[in-house]
Structures are given as structure tokens and as C-alpha cells.
Amino acid sequence: MSQPGWYPDPYGSGSLRWWDGQNWTQNLNPQPATPPRQAVQQQAPQPQPAPQQQAQYGQYGQQPGGWGQQAAPQALDANVRGLHLHADEQLVGYGNTSLAWAHVEWIAYWAAVPTGGYGQQPAAVQWIFQVGRHPFHGGPRVEVVVEQEEIWLRLVEACRRLVEPRLVGELARQVRGGESIDVAQGLTVHPGGVRGNRVSLSWTAISGATIENGRVWIQQASGSAAVLYVPQQNPNAVLIPALLAALKQ
């Protein structure tokens, strides 16, 4: 593991432990003990406004361009831990690694909240953003860990706009075509519903999914309790709410 990041704790705590690239640290990212009692259902993506509306009001904080043309979003350029971070409409790059948005096959982003040891103050929240190509272990990837939430939000916004609709559409087409696919390393989505962790739900038994407390929770239609979850940091876990909404239509 040459890349620093959060990985399953090899010491068996059940949490994630931070690997600094050479050694395991004392920082843990604990998982919640119980699911939320009530979770807000993830809404399906809203349709894009008409071209004339986009030109009039802009989108994603953009300023409208001249003569009905929408201004391109401003590129992100920042120095993160001594390396140059760049993201625009075509690609994202960090240090010597870059990846075109059109080639991204999996995504993951989450907030890691380390806990302090005995007599120590908890460390600052770290915002983690990852995109890559399969295979998840060993394939090309861009991974950024920042303490500035604003930079992380810019990366997430670009990913939601330039990558997520394509990935959700591709996965939904596979399932509608009769395939069973693995999403987020542990959740199987198939034409009849979903299954994982010894729980199987048909489409009629699913009310939706939401992201909360570092996990993606799937709720039953018969109650508000979540009966199935996957960690948010798993590849493509953040796509599950939109994917389920698309397949339930």
C-alpha cells in the first residue's frame, strides 16, 4: 500500500485505520454502531433545465456567458501537501497522476474523522476524494486527501456533474439487460432487486437509500429502519441512491 489512505484496520477493531504510506497510525475512523432511526430518502436526479434557462440563470454557480452561451466552470488549481491539484472539464490531476473524467470507472468520496488516543485531542477532519479505473486495487487512480472542505466540495461537484450520470446510466443499463452487478464491493444489484450481507430485498420491498454517518443505507418500504448498508468509502457506493432510484422507475 504505497498510497496513504483509510483501510480496514488490520488489528481487528472493525474501524478504518490511517496508513501514512509507510506505517499504520493511531488514527481511527470508527463506524456507527447502529443505523439511523429515520433516514431521508435520496431523491432521483432532477431533470436538467432547458437550454434557455441555463443561459439565463447559469448552473452550478456559473456566470452566464454572452449571447446565450454559458460560461465554462472555472478550473480548480490548488497546492495540496506540496503537490499541484488541478481539475477542469476534461480531467483531474494530482501530482504526477491524472485521469480523464471520461475514463473514470469508479468513484469514492467521504469525510474521515480520526479519534484521539488517551489524553490526545482528535485530529482534524480529512476530506478524501478518489477516482480510478478497474481493477480497484492496482488500477490507475487519483487520490486526494485535504483538510480544506471547500477544495473537496469542488472535486465532488465536478464528479457529480461529469461522471456520476454516466456511471449510473451504464450500471442501470446492465441490470435492465438482465445482468447481476457488484456495486461497492458487497452489494449485488440484479433484475429482481438487491442482496448483500445475507439480506435480500426485492424492488417492491425497497423504499430508497441515503448516505449518512459514513455509510450508504438501504431502507425497506415497510418501515423506516435501514436493513442493509455498505461503507461510503467503497468504490461506487455513493452511486447507490441514484442507481436504485433509476431502477425503481
Secondary structure as a PSIPRED ss2 file (coil, helix, strand):
# PSIPRED VFORMAT (PSIPRED V4.0)

   1 M C   1.000  0.000  0.000
   2 S C   1.000  0.000  0.000
   3 Q C   1.000  0.000  0.000
   4 P C   1.000  0.000  0.000
   5 G E   0.000  0.000  1.000
   6 W E   0.000  0.000  1.000
   7 Y E   0.000  0.000  1.000
   8 P E   0.000  0.000  1.000
   9 D C   1.000  0.000  0.000
  10 P C   1.000  0.000  0.000
  11 Y C   1.000  0.000  0.000
  12 G C   1.000  0.000  0.000
  13 S C   1.000  0.000  0.000
  14 G C   1.000  0.000  0.000
  15 S C   1.000  0.000  0.000
  16 L E   0.000  0.000  1.000
  17 R E   0.000  0.000  1.000
  18 W E   0.000  0.000  1.000
  19 W E   0.000  0.000  1.000
  20 D C   1.000  0.000  0.000
  21 G C   1.000  0.000  0.000
  22 Q C   1.000  0.000  0.000
  23 N C   1.000  0.000  0.000
  24 W E   0.000  0.000  1.000
  25 T E   0.000  0.000  1.000
  26 Q E   0.000  0.000  1.000
  27 N E   0.000  0.000  1.000
  28 L E   0.000  0.000  1.000
  29 N E   0.000  0.000  1.000
  30 P C   1.000  0.000  0.000
  31 Q C   1.000  0.000  0.000
  32 P C   1.000  0.000  0.000
  33 A C   1.000  0.000  0.000
  34 T C   1.000  0.000  0.000
  35 P C   1.000  0.000  0.000
  36 P C   1.000  0.000  0.000
  37 R C   1.000  0.000  0.000
  38 Q C   1.000  0.000  0.000
  39 A C   1.000  0.000  0.000
  40 V C   1.000  0.000  0.000
  41 Q C   1.000  0.000  0.000
  42 Q C   1.000  0.000  0.000
  43 Q C   1.000  0.000  0.000
  44 A C   1.000  0.000  0.000
  45 P C   1.000  0.000  0.000
  46 Q C   1.000  0.000  0.000
  47 P C   1.000  0.000  0.000
  48 Q C   1.000  0.000  0.000
  49 P C   1.000  0.000  0.000
  50 A C   1.000  0.000  0.000
  51 P H   0.000  1.000  0.000
  52 Q H   0.000  1.000  0.000
  53 Q H   0.000  1.000  0.000
  54 Q H   0.000  1.000  0.000
  55 A H   0.000  1.000  0.000
  56 Q H   0.000  1.000  0.000
  57 Y H   0.000  1.000  0.000
  58 G C   1.000  0.000  0.000
  59 Q C   1.000  0.000  0.000
  60 Y C   1.000  0.000  0.000
  61 G C   1.000  0.000  0.000
  62 Q C   1.000  0.000  0.000
  63 Q C   1.000  0.000  0.000
  64 P E   0.000  0.000  1.000
  65 G C   1.000  0.000  0.000
  66 G H   0.000  1.000  0.000
  67 W H   0.000  1.000  0.000
  68 G H   0.000  1.000  0.000
  69 Q C   1.000  0.000  0.000
  70 Q E   0.000  0.000  1.000
  71 A C   1.000  0.000  0.000
  72 A C   1.000  0.000  0.000
  73 P C   1.000  0.000  0.000
  74 Q C   1.000  0.000  0.000
  75 A C   1.000  0.000  0.000
  76 L E   0.000  0.000  1.000
  77 D E   0.000  0.000  1.000
  78 A E   0.000  0.000  1.000
  79 N E   0.000  0.000  1.000
  80 V E   0.000  0.000  1.000
  81 R C   1.000  0.000  0.000
  82 G C   1.000  0.000  0.000
  83 L E   0.000  0.000  1.000
  84 H E   0.000  0.000  1.000
  85 L E   0.000  0.000  1.000
  86 H E   0.000  0.000  1.000
  87 A E   0.000  0.000  1.000
  88 D C   1.000  0.000  0.000
  89 E C   1.000  0.000  0.000
  90 Q C   1.000  0.000  0.000
  91 L E   0.000  0.000  1.000
  92 V E   0.000  0.000  1.000
  93 G E   0.000  0.000  1.000
  94 Y E   0.000  0.000  1.000
  95 G C   1.000  0.000  0.000
  96 N C   1.000  0.000  0.000
  97 T E   0.000  0.000  1.000
  98 S E   0.000  0.000  1.000
  99 L E   0.000  0.000  1.000
 100 A E   0.000  0.000  1.000
 101 W H   0.000  1.000  0.000
 102 A H   0.000  1.000  0.000
 103 H H   0.000  1.000  0.000
 104 V C   1.000  0.000  0.000
 105 E C   1.000  0.000  0.000
 106 W E   0.000  0.000  1.000
 107 I E   0.000  0.000  1.000
 108 A E   0.000  0.000  1.000
 109 Y E   0.000  0.000  1.000
 110 W E   0.000  0.000  1.000
 111 A E   0.000  0.000  1.000
 112 A E   0.000  0.000  1.000
 113 V C   1.000  0.000  0.000
 114 P C   1.000  0.000  0.000
 115 T E   0.000  0.000  1.000
 116 G C   1.000  0.000  0.000
 117 G C   1.000  0.000  0.000
 118 Y C   1.000  0.000  0.000
 119 G C   1.000  0.000  0.000
 120 Q C   1.000  0.000  0.000
 121 Q C   1.000  0.000  0.000
 122 P C   1.000  0.000  0.000
 123 A C   1.000  0.000  0.000
 124 A C   1.000  0.000  0.000
 125 V C   1.000  0.000  0.000
 126 Q E   0.000  0.000  1.000
 127 W E   0.000  0.000  1.000
 128 I E   0.000  0.000  1.000
 129 F E   0.000  0.000  1.000
 130 Q E   0.000  0.000  1.000
 131 V E   0.000  0.000  1.000
 132 G E   0.000  0.000  1.000
 133 R C   1.000  0.000  0.000
 134 H C   1.000  0.000  0.000
 135 P C   1.000  0.000  0.000
 136 F C   1.000  0.000  0.000
 137 H C   1.000  0.000  0.000
 138 G C   1.000  0.000  0.000
 139 G C   1.000  0.000  0.000
 140 P C   1.000  0.000  0.000
 141 R E   0.000  0.000  1.000
 142 V E   0.000  0.000  1.000
 143 E E   0.000  0.000  1.000
 144 V E   0.000  0.000  1.000
 145 V E   0.000  0.000  1.000
 146 V E   0.000  0.000  1.000
 147 E C   1.000  0.000  0.000
 148 Q C   1.000  0.000  0.000
 149 E H   0.000  1.000  0.000
 150 E H   0.000  1.000  0.000
 151 I H   0.000  1.000  0.000
 152 W H   0.000  1.000  0.000
 153 L H   0.000  1.000  0.000
 154 R H   0.000  1.000  0.000
 155 L H   0.000  1.000  0.000
 156 V H   0.000  1.000  0.000
 157 E H   0.000  1.000  0.000
 158 A H   0.000  1.000  0.000
 159 C H   0.000  1.000  0.000
 160 R H   0.000  1.000  0.000
 161 R H   0.000  1.000  0.000
 162 L H   0.000  1.000  0.000
 163 V C   1.000  0.000  0.000
 164 E H   0.000  1.000  0.000
 165 P H   0.000  1.000  0.000
 166 R H   0.000  1.000  0.000
 167 L H   0.000  1.000  0.000
 168 V H   0.000  1.000  0.000
 169 G H   0.000  1.000  0.000
 170 E H   0.000  1.000  0.000
 171 L H   0.000  1.000  0.000
 172 A H   0.000  1.000  0.000
 173 R H   0.000  1.000  0.000
 174 Q H   0.000  1.000  0.000
 175 V H   0.000  1.000  0.000
 176 R H   0.000  1.000  0.000
 177 G C   1.000  0.000  0.000
 178 G C   1.000  0.000  0.000
 179 E C   1.000  0.000  0.000
 180 S C   1.000  0.000  0.000
 181 I E   0.000  0.000  1.000
 182 D E   0.000  0.000  1.000
 183 V E   0.000  0.000  1.000
 184 A C   1.000  0.000  0.000
 185 Q C   1.000  0.000  0.000
 186 G C   1.000  0.000  0.000
 187 L E   0.000  0.000  1.000
 188 T E   0.000  0.000  1.000
 189 V E   0.000  0.000  1.000
 190 H E   0.000  0.000  1.000
 191 P C   1.000  0.000  0.000
 192 G C   1.000  0.000  0.000
 193 G E   0.000  0.000  1.000
 194 V E   0.000  0.000  1.000
 195 R E   0.000  0.000  1.000
 196 G E   0.000  0.000  1.000
 197 N C   1.000  0.000  0.000
 198 R C   1.000  0.000  0.000
 199 V E   0.000  0.000  1.000
 200 S E   0.000  0.000  1.000
 201 L E   0.000  0.000  1.000
 202 S E   0.000  0.000  1.000
 203 W H   0.000  1.000  0.000
 204 T H   0.000  1.000  0.000
 205 A H   0.000  1.000  0.000
 206 I E   0.000  0.000  1.000
 207 S E   0.000  0.000  1.000
 208 G E   0.000  0.000  1.000
 209 A E   0.000  0.000  1.000
 210 T E   0.000  0.000  1.000
 211 I E   0.000  0.000  1.000
 212 E E   0.000  0.000  1.000
 213 N C   1.000  0.000  0.000
 214 G C   1.000  0.000  0.000
 215 R E   0.000  0.000  1.000
 216 V E   0.000  0.000  1.000
 217 W E   0.000  0.000  1.000
 218 I E   0.000  0.000  1.000
 219 Q E   0.000  0.000  1.000
 220 Q E   0.000  0.000  1.000
 221 A C   1.000  0.000  0.000
 222 S C   1.000  0.000  0.000
 223 G C   1.000  0.000  0.000
 224 S C   1.000  0.000  0.000
 225 A C   1.000  0.000  0.000
 226 A E   0.000  0.000  1.000
 227 V E   0.000  0.000  1.000
 228 L E   0.000  0.000  1.000
 229 Y E   0.000  0.000  1.000
 230 V E   0.000  0.000  1.000
 231 P E   0.000  0.000  1.000
 232 Q C   1.000  0.000  0.000
 233 Q C   1.000  0.000  0.000
 234 N C   1.000  0.000  0.000
 235 P C   1.000  0.000  0.000
 236 N C   1.000  0.000  0.000
 237 A H   0.000  1.000  0.000
 238 V H   0.000  1.000  0.000
 239 L H   0.000  1.000  0.000
 240 I H   0.000  1.000  0.000
 241 P H   0.000  1.000  0.000
 242 A H   0.000  1.000  0.000
 243 L H   0.000  1.000  0.000
 244 L H   0.000  1.000  0.000
 245 A H   0.000  1.000  0.000
 246 A H   0.000  1.000  0.000
 247 L H   0.000  1.000  0.000
 248 K H   0.000  1.000  0.000
 249 Q C   1.000  0.000  0.000
